[in-house]
Amino acid sequence: MHIPDGFLDARTAATAAALSIGGLGLAVRRARVQLPARKVPLMGLAAAFVFAGQMLNFPVAGGTSGHLVGGVLCGVLLGPSAAVLVISCVLIVQCLAFGDGGVLALGANIFNMAIVSAVGGYAIYRGLHRIFPGERGRLLAVAVASWAATVAAAVVCAGQLALSGTAPWSVTLPAMAWVHMLIGVGEAIITTLVVASIARSRPELLDAARPAPSRGAELLLFGGLIALGLALFVAPFASALPDGLDHAATLLGFAARERHVLAKAPLAEYHLPGVQSPALATALAGGIGTVLMFAIAWAMARLLVRAERNGPQPTEAPGA
C-alpha cells in the first residue's frame, strides 16, 4: 500500500503531510507522558518485526500479494501513540533507504498506515475487547480490528487517488477495497497468531497491570532473532506478485504515473548492491534494515522516555 511519487497531486500530498505532521506531534506528546520505560526495548523489537514482516509478501487471489502493516499489532503491544511512531519510523526508513514509497507521498503513507490503520484499528480493538472480554475476546478483537484497519487504510488511499484525479472514485474504491479485504484476512491471521503467542509466553506485555518479570534480555534476544531470521531467511522467498496498490494501478491504467523525485535509494528494491545472488542480496538488505529499524526505534523511545520515570503506568494500557 506504499504510494509512490506521481500518484498524488501536490494539494492532496500536502494535505496528507500536514495531517501526518499534526498526528505525529500529538503522538510524541502523548508518548512522552504515557510510555513506560520498560517498553523501550519493545518499541525497538516492534519496529524490527514490522519491517521484517512487511518484506514477506503473501499471495492472494487474482495475481496479487499483500504484506503485514502491523498497526494493530503495535497498538496492542504499545498503545496507539507509540504505534503511530513505530510504523512512521518503518515507513520513513523504507522510503529513504529502500525506495519503498514516494518521498512526496510519505505524508500520505504515514497517514494511511500509521494513523488510520494504527489508531483506527486500535480503537476498534479496544471497543470490541470491552464487549468481548477475556483471552478469546482479545483474540477476536485483534482479528476483526486488523482486518478492518487494513480495509480502512485502503479506502482512504483510494480517496486520495480520486482527489488527485488519478482515477475516478467509482473505480478506485472497488479496486482497492476488494483486494484489501483479502489482504486483511492475512493481516488478521498473522496479527492474531503473534498476539496469541505473546499472551501465552509473555502475558505481561499485553496487560499493564501485571508485574513485569526480569526477563528483558531474554525478550530482546529471542524477539530480535525472530525478526532478523524473518528478514534473512524468509524474505528472499516472499511472493513476487504485485501488491494491492500496484495491482490496482496496472488494472486501472495509472501505473505509468509513477515518478522518482530523488536519486536511487541505497538499498532499492531491498537488494544490497554488489551482491550477485538475488536471494543473498535481499537477505542482507533485510538484515541491515531490521537492525537499523531496531536501533532507530530504540533510540527514539529512549529520547521519549525519561529514565527516572519508571513508576507511572500508561493511561492507554495496551490490551486493557
ROSERO-296337 format. One line per 3 residues: for each residue x, y, z of N, C-alpha, C. Coordinates in Angstrom, 1 decimal. Layout:
<sites>
X Y Z X Y Z X Y Z; ... $
</sites>
This chain:
<sites>
0.8 -1.2 0.0 0.0 0.0 0.0 0.9 1.3 0.0; 2.2 1.1 -0.2 3.1 2.2 -0.2 2.8 3.0 -1.5; 2.3 4.3 -1.4 2.1 5.1 -2.6 3.4 5.7 -3.1 $
3.7 5.5 -4.4 4.9 6.1 -4.9 4.7 7.5 -5.3; 5.7 8.3 -5.6 5.5 9.6 -6.2 4.9 9.5 -7.6; 4.1 10.5 -7.9 3.4 10.6 -9.2 2.0 10.2 -9.1 $
1.6 9.5 -8.1 0.2 9.0 -8.0 -0.8 10.1 -7.4; -0.2 11.0 -6.6 -1.0 12.0 -5.9 -0.6 13.4 -6.4; -1.6 14.3 -6.5 -1.3 15.7 -6.9 -0.7 16.4 -5.7 $
-0.2 17.6 -5.9 0.5 18.4 -4.9 -0.4 18.7 -3.7; -1.7 19.1 -4.0 -2.6 19.5 -3.0 -2.9 18.3 -2.0; -3.2 17.2 -2.6 -3.5 16.0 -1.8 -2.3 15.6 -1.0 $
-1.2 15.5 -1.6 0.0 15.1 -0.9 0.4 16.1 0.3; 0.2 17.4 0.0 0.5 18.4 1.1 -0.5 18.3 2.2; -1.8 18.1 1.9 -2.8 18.0 2.9 -2.5 16.8 3.8 $
-2.2 15.6 3.2 -1.9 14.4 3.9 -0.7 14.6 4.8; 0.3 15.3 4.2 1.5 15.6 5.0 1.2 16.4 6.2; 0.4 17.5 6.1 0.1 18.3 7.2 -0.7 17.5 8.3 $
-1.6 16.7 7.8 -2.3 15.9 8.8 -1.4 14.9 9.5; -0.4 14.3 8.8 0.5 13.4 9.4 1.4 14.1 10.4; 1.9 15.3 10.0 2.7 16.1 11.0 2.0 16.4 12.3 $
0.7 16.8 12.1 -0.1 17.0 13.3 -0.3 15.8 14.1; -0.6 14.6 13.5 -0.7 13.4 14.2 0.5 12.9 14.9; 1.7 13.1 14.2 3.0 12.7 14.8 3.3 13.6 16.0 $
3.0 14.9 15.9 3.2 15.8 17.0 2.4 15.3 18.2; 1.1 15.0 18.0 0.3 14.6 19.1 0.8 13.2 19.7; 1.2 12.3 18.8 1.7 11.0 19.3 3.0 11.2 20.1 $
3.9 12.1 19.7 5.1 12.3 20.5 4.7 12.9 21.9; 3.8 13.8 22.0 3.4 14.4 23.3 2.8 13.4 24.2; 1.9 12.5 23.6 1.2 11.5 24.4 2.2 10.4 24.9 $
3.1 10.1 24.0 4.1 9.0 24.3 5.0 9.5 25.4; 5.4 10.8 25.4 6.2 11.3 26.5 5.6 11.1 27.9; 4.3 11.2 27.9 3.6 11.1 29.2 3.2 9.7 29.5 $
2.9 8.9 28.5 2.2 7.6 28.8 3.1 6.4 28.6; 4.2 6.5 27.9 5.0 5.3 27.6 6.0 5.0 28.8; 5.8 3.8 29.4 6.7 3.5 30.5 8.1 3.1 30.0 $
9.1 3.3 30.8 10.5 3.0 30.4 10.7 1.5 30.0; 9.9 0.6 30.7 10.1 -0.8 30.3 9.6 -1.2 28.9; 8.9 -0.3 28.2 8.5 -0.5 26.9 9.6 -0.1 25.8 $
10.7 0.5 26.3 11.7 1.0 25.3 12.2 -0.2 24.4; 12.6 -1.3 25.0 13.1 -2.4 24.1 12.0 -2.9 23.2; 10.8 -2.9 23.7 9.7 -3.5 22.9 9.4 -2.6 21.7 $
9.6 -1.3 21.8 9.4 -0.4 20.6 10.5 -0.8 19.6; 11.7 -1.0 20.0 12.7 -1.4 19.0 12.4 -2.8 18.4; 11.9 -3.7 19.2 11.6 -5.0 18.6 10.3 -4.9 17.7 $
9.4 -4.1 18.1 8.2 -4.0 17.3 8.5 -3.4 15.9; 9.4 -2.4 15.9 9.8 -1.8 14.6 10.6 -2.8 13.8; 11.5 -3.6 14.4 12.2 -4.6 13.6 11.3 -5.6 13.1 $
10.4 -6.1 13.9 9.5 -7.2 13.4 8.6 -6.7 12.3; 8.0 -5.5 12.5 7.1 -4.9 11.4 7.9 -4.7 10.1; 9.1 -4.2 10.2 9.9 -4.1 9.0 10.1 -5.4 8.3 $
10.6 -6.4 9.1 10.8 -7.7 8.5 9.5 -8.3 8.0; 8.4 -8.1 8.7 7.1 -8.7 8.3 6.6 -8.0 7.0; 6.9 -6.8 6.8 6.5 -6.1 5.6 7.2 -6.5 4.4 $
8.4 -7.2 4.6 9.1 -7.8 3.4 8.5 -9.1 2.9; 7.6 -9.7 3.8 7.1 -11.0 3.5 5.8 -10.9 2.8; 5.8 -10.6 1.5 4.6 -10.6 0.7 4.0 -12.0 0.6 $
2.7 -12.1 0.8 2.0 -13.4 0.7 1.0 -13.3 -0.4; 0.8 -14.3 -1.3 -0.1 -14.3 -2.4 -1.5 -14.3 -2.0; -2.4 -13.5 -2.7 -3.8 -13.6 -2.5 -4.4 -13.8 -3.9 $
-5.7 -13.8 -4.0 -6.4 -14.1 -5.3 -6.1 -13.0 -6.3; -6.2 -13.4 -7.6 -6.2 -12.5 -8.7 -4.8 -12.0 -9.0; -3.7 -12.9 -8.7 -2.4 -12.5 -9.1 -1.9 -11.3 -8.3 $
-2.3 -11.2 -7.0 -1.9 -10.0 -6.2 -1.3 -10.6 -4.9; -0.5 -9.8 -4.2 0.1 -10.1 -3.0 -0.2 -9.1 -1.9; 0.0 -9.4 -0.7 -0.2 -8.5 0.4 0.9 -8.7 1.4 $
1.0 -7.7 2.4 2.0 -7.9 3.4 1.4 -7.3 4.7; 2.1 -7.6 5.8 1.7 -7.1 7.1 1.8 -5.6 7.1; 0.9 -4.9 7.7 1.0 -3.5 8.0 1.5 -3.3 9.5 $
0.9 -4.0 10.4 1.4 -4.0 11.8 0.8 -3.0 12.7; -0.1 -2.1 12.2 -0.6 -1.1 13.1 -1.3 -1.6 14.3; -2.2 -2.5 14.1 -3.0 -3.1 15.3 -2.0 -3.9 16.2 $
-1.1 -4.6 15.6 -0.1 -5.3 16.5 0.6 -4.4 17.4; 1.2 -3.3 16.8 1.9 -2.3 17.6 1.0 -1.6 18.6; -0.2 -1.4 18.2 -1.2 -0.7 19.1 -1.5 -1.6 20.3 $
-1.7 -2.9 20.1 -2.0 -3.8 21.2 -0.8 -3.9 22.2; 0.4 -3.9 21.6 1.6 -4.1 22.5 2.0 -2.8 23.1; 1.9 -1.6 22.4 2.5 -0.4 22.9 1.5 0.7 23.2 $
0.3 0.6 22.7 -0.7 1.7 22.8 -0.6 2.5 21.5; -1.7 3.2 21.1 -1.8 3.8 19.8 -0.7 4.9 19.5; -0.3 5.7 20.5 0.6 6.8 20.3 2.0 6.2 19.9 $
2.5 5.2 20.6 3.7 4.6 20.3 3.6 3.8 19.0; 2.5 3.2 18.7 2.3 2.5 17.4 2.4 3.5 16.2; 1.9 4.6 16.4 2.0 5.6 15.3 3.5 5.9 15.0 $
4.2 6.1 16.1 5.7 6.4 15.9 6.4 5.3 15.3; 6.1 4.1 15.8 6.9 2.9 15.3 6.6 2.7 13.8; 5.3 2.7 13.4 5.0 2.5 12.0 5.6 3.6 11.1 $
5.5 4.9 11.6 6.1 6.0 10.9 7.6 5.8 10.7; 8.3 5.4 11.7 9.7 5.1 11.6 10.0 4.1 10.5; 9.2 3.0 10.5 9.4 2.0 9.5 9.2 2.6 8.1 $
8.1 3.4 7.9 7.8 3.9 6.6 8.9 4.9 6.1; 9.4 5.7 7.0 10.5 6.7 6.7 11.7 5.9 6.2; 12.1 4.9 7.0 13.3 4.1 6.6 13.1 3.4 5.2 $
11.9 2.8 5.1 11.6 2.2 3.8 11.7 3.1 2.6; 11.2 4.3 2.9 11.2 5.3 1.8 12.6 5.8 1.4; 13.4 6.2 2.4 14.7 6.8 2.2 15.8 5.8 1.9 $
15.7 4.7 2.5 16.8 3.7 2.4 16.5 2.6 1.3; 15.2 2.3 1.1 14.8 1.2 0.3 14.0 1.6 -0.9; 13.7 2.9 -1.0 12.9 3.4 -2.2 11.5 2.8 -2.2 $
10.9 2.4 -1.1 9.6 1.8 -1.0 8.6 2.9 -0.5; 7.9 3.4 -1.5 7.0 4.6 -1.2 7.7 5.9 -1.6; 6.9 6.8 -2.1 7.5 8.1 -2.6 7.8 9.0 -1.5 $
8.8 9.9 -1.8 9.2 10.9 -0.8 8.1 12.0 -0.7; 7.5 12.4 -1.8 6.5 13.4 -1.7 5.2 12.8 -1.2; 5.0 11.5 -1.3 3.9 10.8 -0.8 4.0 10.2 0.6 $
5.2 10.5 1.2 5.5 9.9 2.5 4.4 10.4 3.5; 3.9 11.6 3.5 2.9 12.0 4.4 1.6 11.3 4.2; 1.3 10.9 3.0 0.0 10.1 2.8 0.2 8.7 3.3 $
1.4 8.1 3.1 1.6 6.8 3.5 1.6 6.7 5.1; 2.2 7.7 5.7 2.1 7.8 7.2 0.7 7.9 7.6; -0.1 8.8 7.0 -1.4 9.0 7.4 -2.2 7.7 7.2 $
-2.0 7.0 6.1 -2.8 5.8 5.9 -2.5 4.6 6.8; -1.2 4.4 6.9 -0.7 3.1 7.6 -0.4 3.3 9.0; 0.1 4.6 9.4 0.5 4.8 10.8 -0.6 5.4 11.6 $
-1.5 6.2 11.0 -2.5 6.9 11.7 -3.9 6.2 11.5; -4.3 6.1 10.3 -5.6 5.4 10.1 -5.6 4.0 10.5; -4.6 3.3 10.1 -4.5 1.8 10.4 -4.3 1.6 11.9 $
-3.2 2.3 12.4 -2.9 2.0 13.8 -3.9 2.6 14.8; -4.2 3.8 14.7 -5.1 4.5 15.6 -6.6 3.9 15.4; -7.0 3.9 14.2 -8.4 3.4 13.9 -8.5 2.0 14.3 $
-7.5 1.1 13.9 -7.6 -0.3 14.3 -7.5 -0.5 15.8; -6.7 0.3 16.5 -6.7 0.2 18.0 -8.0 0.5 18.6; -8.7 1.6 18.1 -10.0 2.0 18.6 -11.0 0.9 18.4 $
-11.0 0.2 17.3 -11.9 -0.9 17.1 -11.5 -2.1 18.0; -10.2 -2.3 18.2 -9.8 -3.4 19.1 -10.3 -3.1 20.5; -10.1 -1.9 21.0 -10.5 -1.6 22.4 -12.0 -1.7 22.6 $
-12.8 -1.2 21.6 -14.2 -1.3 21.7 -14.7 -2.7 21.7; -14.2 -3.6 20.8 -14.6 -5.0 20.8 -14.1 -5.7 22.0; -12.9 -5.4 22.5 -12.4 -6.1 23.7 -13.3 -5.8 24.9 $
-13.9 -4.6 25.0 -14.8 -4.3 26.1 -16.0 -5.1 26.0; -16.5 -5.3 24.8 -17.7 -6.1 24.6 -17.5 -7.6 24.8; -16.3 -8.1 24.3 -15.9 -9.5 24.4 -14.6 -9.6 25.3 $
-14.8 -9.6 26.6 -13.6 -9.7 27.5 -13.0 -11.0 27.5; -11.9 -11.1 28.2 -11.2 -12.4 28.3 -10.2 -12.6 27.2; -9.5 -13.8 27.2 -8.4 -14.0 26.2 -9.0 -14.3 24.8 $
-10.1 -15.1 24.8 -10.7 -15.3 23.5 -11.3 -14.1 22.9; -11.9 -13.2 23.8 -12.4 -11.9 23.3 -11.3 -11.1 22.8; -10.1 -11.1 23.4 -9.0 -10.3 22.9 -8.6 -10.7 21.5 $
-8.5 -12.0 21.3 -8.1 -12.5 20.0 -9.1 -12.2 18.9; -10.4 -12.3 19.3 -11.4 -11.9 18.3 -11.3 -10.5 18.0; -11.1 -9.6 19.0 -11.0 -8.2 18.8 -9.8 -7.9 17.9 $
-8.7 -8.6 18.2 -7.4 -8.4 17.4 -7.7 -8.7 15.9; -8.3 -9.9 15.7 -8.6 -10.3 14.3 -9.5 -9.3 13.5; -10.6 -9.0 14.1 -11.5 -8.1 13.4 -10.9 -6.7 13.2 $
-10.2 -6.2 14.2 -9.6 -4.9 14.1 -8.5 -4.9 13.1; -7.7 -5.9 13.0 -6.6 -6.0 12.0 -7.2 -6.0 10.6; -8.2 -6.8 10.4 -8.9 -6.8 9.0 -9.5 -5.4 8.7 $
-10.2 -4.8 9.7 -10.9 -3.6 9.4 -9.9 -2.4 9.2; -8.7 -2.5 9.9 -7.7 -1.4 9.8 -7.1 -1.5 8.4; -6.9 -2.7 7.9 -6.3 -2.8 6.5 -7.2 -2.3 5.5 $
-8.5 -2.6 5.6 -9.5 -2.1 4.6 -9.7 -0.6 4.7; -9.7 -0.1 5.9 -9.9 1.4 6.1 -8.7 2.1 5.5; -7.5 1.7 5.7 -6.4 2.3 5.1 -6.4 2.3 3.6 $
-6.9 1.2 3.0 -7.0 1.1 1.6 -8.1 2.0 1.0; -9.2 2.1 1.8 -10.3 3.1 1.3 -9.8 4.5 1.4; -9.1 4.9 2.4 -8.5 6.2 2.4 -7.5 6.5 1.3 $
-6.7 5.5 1.0 -5.8 5.6 -0.1 -6.6 5.8 -1.4; -7.6 5.0 -1.6 -8.5 5.2 -2.8 -9.0 6.6 -2.9; -9.4 7.1 -1.8 -9.9 8.5 -1.7 -8.9 9.5 -2.1 $
-7.6 9.3 -1.7 -6.5 10.2 -2.1 -6.3 10.1 -3.6; -6.3 8.9 -4.1 -6.1 8.8 -5.6 -7.2 9.5 -6.3; -8.5 9.4 -5.8 -9.6 10.0 -6.5 -9.5 11.5 -6.4 $
-9.1 12.1 -5.2 -9.0 13.5 -5.1 -7.9 14.1 -6.0; -6.9 13.3 -6.2 -5.8 13.7 -7.1 -6.1 13.6 -8.6; -7.3 13.0 -8.9 -7.6 12.9 -10.3 -6.9 11.7 -11.0 $
-6.3 10.9 -10.2 -5.5 9.7 -10.8 -6.5 8.7 -11.4; -7.6 8.5 -10.7 -8.6 7.6 -11.3 -9.9 7.9 -10.5; -11.1 7.7 -11.2 -12.3 8.1 -10.5 -12.6 7.2 -9.3 $
-13.3 7.9 -8.3 -13.6 7.2 -7.1 -14.4 5.9 -7.3; -15.3 6.0 -8.3 -16.2 4.8 -8.6 -15.4 3.6 -9.0; -14.1 3.7 -9.5 -13.3 2.6 -9.8 -12.2 2.3 -8.9 $
-11.7 3.4 -8.2 -10.6 3.2 -7.3 -11.1 2.5 -6.0; -12.3 2.9 -5.6 -12.8 2.3 -4.3 -12.9 0.8 -4.4; -13.7 0.2 -5.4 -13.8 -1.2 -5.5 -12.5 -1.9 -5.8 $
-11.6 -1.3 -6.6 -10.3 -1.9 -7.0 -9.4 -2.0 -5.8; -9.4 -1.0 -4.9 -8.6 -1.1 -3.7 -9.3 -1.9 -2.6; -10.6 -1.7 -2.4 -11.3 -2.3 -1.3 -11.3 -3.8 -1.4 $
-11.7 -4.3 -2.5 -11.9 -5.8 -2.6 -10.6 -6.6 -2.3; -9.5 -6.1 -3.0 -8.3 -6.9 -2.8 -7.8 -6.7 -1.4; -8.0 -5.6 -0.7 -7.5 -5.4 0.6 -8.4 -6.1 1.6 $
-9.6 -6.4 1.2 -10.4 -7.3 2.1 -9.8 -8.7 2.2; -9.2 -9.1 1.1 -8.5 -10.4 1.1 -7.1 -10.3 1.9; -6.4 -9.2 1.6 -5.1 -9.0 2.3 -5.4 -8.8 3.8 $
-6.5 -8.2 4.1 -6.8 -8.0 5.5 -7.0 -9.3 6.3; -7.4 -10.4 5.6 -7.5 -11.7 6.2 -6.1 -12.2 6.6; -5.1 -12.0 5.7 -3.8 -12.4 6.1 -3.2 -11.5 7.2 $
-3.5 -10.2 7.2 -3.1 -9.4 8.3 -3.7 -9.9 9.6; -5.0 -10.2 9.6 -5.7 -10.7 10.8 -5.1 -12.0 11.3; -4.8 -12.9 10.4 -4.2 -14.2 10.8 -2.9 -14.0 11.5 $
-2.0 -13.2 10.8 -0.6 -13.0 11.3 -0.7 -12.3 12.7; -1.5 -11.2 12.7 -1.5 -10.5 14.0 -2.1 -11.3 15.1; -3.1 -12.1 14.8 -3.8 -12.9 15.9 -2.8 -14.0 16.4 $
-2.1 -14.6 15.5 -1.1 -15.6 15.9 0.0 -15.0 16.7; 0.5 -13.9 16.4 1.5 -13.2 17.2 1.0 -12.9 18.5; -0.2 -12.2 18.6 -0.7 -11.9 19.9 -1.0 -13.1 20.8 $
-1.5 -14.2 20.1 -1.8 -15.4 20.9 -0.5 -16.0 21.5; 0.6 -15.9 20.7 1.9 -16.4 21.2 2.4 -15.6 22.3; 2.2 -14.3 22.2 2.7 -13.4 23.3 1.8 -13.6 24.5 $
0.5 -13.8 24.4 -0.4 -14.0 25.5 0.0 -15.2 26.3; 0.5 -16.2 25.6 0.9 -17.5 26.2 2.3 -17.4 26.9; 3.2 -16.7 26.2 4.6 -16.7 26.7 4.9 -15.5 27.5 $
4.4 -14.3 27.2 4.7 -13.1 27.9 3.4 -12.3 28.1; 2.5 -12.7 28.9 1.2 -12.0 29.1 1.3 -10.6 29.6; 2.4 -10.4 30.4 2.5 -9.0 31.0 2.7 -7.9 29.9 $
3.1 -8.3 28.7 3.2 -7.4 27.6 1.9 -6.9 27.1; 0.8 -7.6 27.4 -0.5 -7.3 26.9 -1.3 -6.7 28.0; -0.8 -6.7 29.3 -1.6 -6.3 30.4 -0.7 -5.5 31.3 $
-0.9 -4.1 31.3 0.0 -3.3 32.0 -0.1 -3.5 33.5; -1.2 -4.1 34.0 -1.4 -4.3 35.4 -0.6 -5.5 36.0; -0.1 -6.3 35.1 0.7 -7.5 35.5 2.1 -7.0 35.8 $
2.8 -7.5 36.8 4.2 -7.2 37.1 5.1 -7.8 36.0; 6.1 -7.0 35.6 7.0 -7.5 34.5 8.1 -8.3 35.1; 8.3 -9.5 34.8 9.4 -10.3 35.3 10.7 -9.8 34.7 $
11.8 -10.1 35.4 13.1 -9.6 34.9 13.7 -10.5 33.8; 13.0 -10.4 32.7 13.5 -11.2 31.5 13.6 -10.4 30.3; 14.0 -9.1 30.5 14.2 -8.2 29.4 15.2 -8.6 28.4 $
16.3 -9.2 28.9 17.4 -9.6 28.0 16.9 -10.8 27.1; 16.1 -11.7 27.8 15.6 -12.8 27.0 14.6 -12.4 25.9; 13.8 -11.4 26.2 12.9 -10.8 25.2 13.6 -10.2 24.1 $
14.6 -9.5 24.4 15.4 -8.8 23.3 16.1 -9.9 22.4; 16.7 -10.9 23.1 17.4 -11.9 22.3 16.5 -12.7 21.4; 15.4 -13.3 21.9 14.6 -14.1 21.1 13.7 -13.3 20.1 $
13.2 -12.1 20.6 12.5 -11.3 19.7 13.3 -10.8 18.5; 14.5 -10.4 18.9 15.4 -9.9 17.8 15.8 -11.0 16.8; 16.1 -12.2 17.4 16.4 -13.3 16.5 15.3 -13.7 15.5 $
14.1 -13.6 16.0 12.9 -13.9 15.2 12.8 -12.9 14.1; 12.9 -11.6 14.4 12.8 -10.6 13.4 13.9 -10.7 12.4; 15.1 -10.9 12.9 16.3 -11.0 12.0 16.2 -12.2 11.1 $
15.7 -13.3 11.7 15.5 -14.6 10.9 14.5 -14.4 9.8; 13.4 -13.7 10.1 12.4 -13.5 9.0 13.1 -12.7 7.8; 13.8 -11.7 8.2 14.5 -10.9 7.1 15.5 -11.6 6.4 $
16.3 -12.4 7.1 17.4 -13.1 6.4 17.0 -14.4 5.7; 16.1 -15.1 6.2 15.9 -16.5 5.7 14.5 -16.7 5.0; 13.6 -15.8 5.4 12.2 -16.0 4.8 11.9 -14.9 3.7 $
12.3 -13.7 3.9 12.0 -12.6 3.0 12.5 -12.9 1.6; 13.7 -13.5 1.4 14.1 -13.8 0.0 13.1 -14.7 -0.8; 12.2 -15.4 -0.1 11.3 -16.3 -0.8 9.9 -15.7 -0.8 $
9.7 -14.4 -0.5 8.4 -13.8 -0.5 7.8 -13.8 -1.9; 6.5 -13.6 -1.9 5.8 -13.6 -3.2 6.3 -12.4 -4.0; 6.6 -12.6 -5.3 7.0 -11.5 -6.2 5.8 -10.9 -6.9 $
4.6 -11.3 -6.6 3.4 -10.7 -7.2 3.2 -9.3 -6.8; 2.6 -8.4 -7.6 2.4 -7.0 -7.2 1.4 -6.9 -6.0; 1.7 -5.9 -5.2 0.8 -5.8 -4.0 -0.6 -5.1 -4.5 $
-1.4 -4.9 -3.5 -2.8 -4.4 -3.8 -2.8 -3.1 -4.6; -2.0 -2.1 -4.2 -2.0 -0.8 -4.9 -1.3 -1.0 -6.3; -0.2 -1.7 -6.4 0.4 -1.9 -7.7 -0.6 -2.6 -8.7 $
-1.3 -3.6 -8.2 -2.3 -4.3 -9.0 -3.4 -3.4 -9.5; -3.9 -2.5 -8.6 -4.9 -1.6 -8.9 -4.4 -0.6 -10.0; -3.1 -0.1 -9.8 -2.6 0.8 -10.7 -2.4 0.3 -12.1 $
-2.0 -1.0 -12.2 -1.9 -1.7 -13.5 -3.3 -1.9 -14.1; -4.2 -2.3 -13.3 -5.6 -2.6 -13.7 -6.3 -1.4 -14.2; -6.1 -0.3 -13.6 -6.8 1.0 -13.9 -6.0 1.9 -14.8 $
-4.8 1.5 -15.1 -4.0 2.2 -16.1 -3.3 3.5 -15.7; -3.0 3.6 -14.4 -2.2 4.8 -13.9 -0.8 4.4 -13.4; -0.4 3.1 -13.6 0.9 2.7 -13.2 2.1 3.5 -13.8 $
1.9 4.0 -15.0 2.9 4.8 -15.7 3.1 6.2 -15.0; 2.3 6.6 -14.1 2.4 7.9 -13.5 3.5 7.9 -12.4; 4.0 6.7 -12.1 5.0 6.6 -11.0 6.2 7.4 -11.4 $
6.7 8.2 -10.4 7.9 9.0 -10.6 8.9 8.8 -9.5; 10.2 9.1 -9.7 11.2 9.1 -8.7 11.8 10.4 -8.6; 11.5 11.1 -7.4 12.0 12.5 -7.3 13.4 12.6 -6.8 $
13.9 11.6 -6.2 15.3 11.6 -5.6 16.1 10.5 -6.4; 17.4 10.6 -6.1 18.3 9.6 -6.7 17.9 8.2 -6.1; 18.4 7.2 -6.8 18.1 5.8 -6.4 18.5 5.6 -4.9 $
17.6 5.0 -4.2 17.8 4.7 -2.8 19.0 3.7 -2.6; 19.8 3.7 -1.6 21.0 2.9 -1.4 20.6 1.4 -1.4; 19.5 1.0 -0.9 19.1 -0.4 -0.9 17.8 -0.6 -1.7 $
17.7 0.0 -2.8 16.5 0.0 -3.6 16.1 -1.4 -3.9; 14.7 -1.7 -3.9 14.2 -3.0 -4.2 14.6 -4.0 -3.2; 15.1 -3.6 -2.0 15.5 -4.5 -1.0 16.6 -5.4 -1.4 $
17.6 -4.8 -2.2 18.8 -5.6 -2.6 20.0 -4.8 -2.2; 21.0 -5.5 -1.7 22.3 -4.9 -1.4 23.1 -4.9 -2.6; 23.6 -3.7 -3.1 24.3 -3.6 -4.3 25.7 -4.4 -4.2 $
26.0 -4.9 -5.3 27.3 -5.6 -5.4 27.2 -7.1 -5.1; 26.1 -7.6 -4.7 25.9 -9.0 -4.4 25.3 -9.7 -5.5; 25.9 -10.7 -6.1 25.4 -11.3 -7.3 24.1 -12.1 -7.1 $
24.0 -12.8 -6.0 22.9 -13.7 -5.8 21.7 -12.8 -5.3; 20.6 -12.9 -6.1 19.4 -12.1 -5.7 18.9 -12.4 -4.3; 18.8 -13.7 -4.0 18.4 -14.1 -2.6 19.3 -13.6 -1.5 $
20.6 -13.7 -1.7 21.5 -13.2 -0.7 21.4 -11.7 -0.6; 21.3 -11.0 -1.7 21.2 -9.6 -1.7 20.0 -9.1 -1.0; 18.9 -9.8 -1.1 17.6 -9.4 -0.4 17.8 -9.7 1.1 $
18.4 -10.9 1.4 18.6 -11.3 2.8 19.5 -10.3 3.5; 20.6 -9.9 2.9 21.5 -9.0 3.5 20.8 -7.6 3.7; 20.1 -7.1 2.7 19.4 -5.8 2.8 18.4 -5.9 3.9 $
17.7 -7.0 4.0 16.7 -7.1 5.0 17.3 -7.2 6.4; 18.4 -7.9 6.5 19.1 -7.9 7.8 19.6 -6.5 8.2; 20.1 -5.8 7.3 20.6 -4.4 7.6 19.4 -3.6 8.0 $
18.3 -3.7 7.3 17.1 -2.9 7.6 16.5 -3.2 8.9; 16.5 -4.5 9.3 15.9 -4.9 10.6 16.8 -4.4 11.7; 18.1 -4.5 11.6 18.9 -4.0 12.7 18.8 -2.4 12.8 $
18.8 -1.8 11.6 18.6 -0.3 11.6 17.3 0.1 12.2; 16.2 -0.6 11.9 14.9 -0.3 12.5 14.9 -0.4 14.0; 15.5 -1.5 14.5 15.6 -1.6 15.9 16.3 -0.5 16.6 $
17.5 -0.1 16.0 18.3 0.9 16.6 17.6 2.3 16.6; 16.9 2.6 15.5 16.3 3.9 15.4 15.1 4.0 16.3; 14.3 2.9 16.4 13.1 2.9 17.2 13.5 2.9 18.7 $
14.5 2.1 19.0 15.0 2.1 20.4 15.6 3.5 20.8; 16.3 4.1 20.0 16.9 5.4 20.3 15.7 6.5 20.4; 14.7 6.4 19.6 13.6 7.3 19.7 12.9 7.1 21.0 $
12.7 5.8 21.4 12.0 5.5 22.6 12.8 6.0 23.8; 14.1 5.9 23.8 14.9 6.4 24.9 14.8 7.9 25.0; 14.7 8.6 23.9 14.6 10.0 23.9 13.2 10.4 24.5 $
12.2 9.6 24.2 10.8 10.0 24.7 10.6 9.7 26.2; 11.3 8.6 26.6 11.1 8.1 28.0 12.2 8.6 28.9; 12.0 9.3 29.9 13.0 9.7 30.8 13.3 8.6 31.8 $
14.5 8.3 32.0 14.9 7.1 32.8 14.3 7.2 34.2; 14.2 8.4 34.8 13.7 8.4 36.1 12.2 8.2 36.2; 11.5 8.2 35.1 10.0 8.0 35.1 9.7 6.5 34.9 $
9.9 5.7 35.9 9.6 4.3 35.8 8.3 3.9 36.5; 7.8 4.8 37.4 6.6 4.4 38.2 5.3 4.5 37.5; 4.9 5.6 37.0 3.5 5.7 36.5 3.2 4.8 35.3 $
2.1 4.2 35.3 1.7 3.3 34.2 0.9 4.1 33.2; 1.0 3.7 31.9 0.3 4.4 30.9 -1.2 4.4 31.0; -1.8 5.5 30.7 -3.3 5.5 30.8 -3.9 4.7 29.6 $
-3.3 4.7 28.4 -3.8 3.9 27.3 -3.2 2.5 27.4; -3.5 1.8 28.4 -2.9 0.5 28.7 -3.2 -0.5 27.6; -2.2 -1.0 26.8 -2.5 -2.0 25.8 -3.2 -3.2 26.3 $
-4.2 -3.6 25.6 -4.9 -4.8 25.9 -5.9 -4.7 27.0; -6.0 -3.5 27.6 -7.0 -3.3 28.7 -8.4 -3.4 28.3 $
</sites>
